[in-house]
Amino acid sequence: MDSKSKANDFFSRFVNWFSAIGNEKESTNRDGGGQDPFSRLMNRISE
């Protein structure tokens, strides 16, 4: 296994560990039902 794979493996384990210790929060919408500008941008990018 090369060092790049080991680094990616370590990063994946760290992210999985870090996400396991937190609680998922409810989605938030702005008053009037719209999303905030950052959420709209991220949704547009992910489409």
C-alpha positions in Angstrom: 0.0 0.0 0.0 1.5 3.4 -0.9 1.5 6.4 1.4 -1.2 8.2 -0.6 -3.6 5.3 0.0 -2.7 5.3 3.7 -3.3 9.0 4.0 -6.7 8.7 2.3 -7.6 5.7 4.5 -6.7 7.7 7.6 -8.7 10.7 6.4 -11.7 8.5 5.7 -11.5 6.9 9.2 -11.2 10.3 10.8 -14.2 11.7 8.9 -16.3 8.6 9.8 -15.3 8.9 13.5 -16.0 12.7 13.5 -19.4 12.3 11.9 -20.3 9.5 14.3 -19.8 11.8 17.4 -22.2 14.5 16.2 -25.9 14.7 16.0 -27.7 15.4 12.7 -29.5 18.7 12.9 -32.8 19.4 11.3 -32.7 21.4 8.1 -33.3 25.1 8.5 -35.3 27.3 6.2 -35.5 31.1 6.3 -38.7 32.9 7.1 -41.2 32.6 4.2 -39.9 29.1 3.4 -36.9 30.0 1.3 -33.4 28.6 1.7 -30.4 30.8 2.7 -28.1 31.8 -0.2 -25.4 29.3 0.8 -27.8 26.4 0.7 -29.2 27.4 -2.7 -25.6 27.6 -4.0 -24.7 24.2 -2.7 -27.9 22.6 -4.0 -27.2 24.1 -7.5 -23.7 22.8 -7.4 -24.8 19.3 -6.4 -27.4 18.9 -9.1 
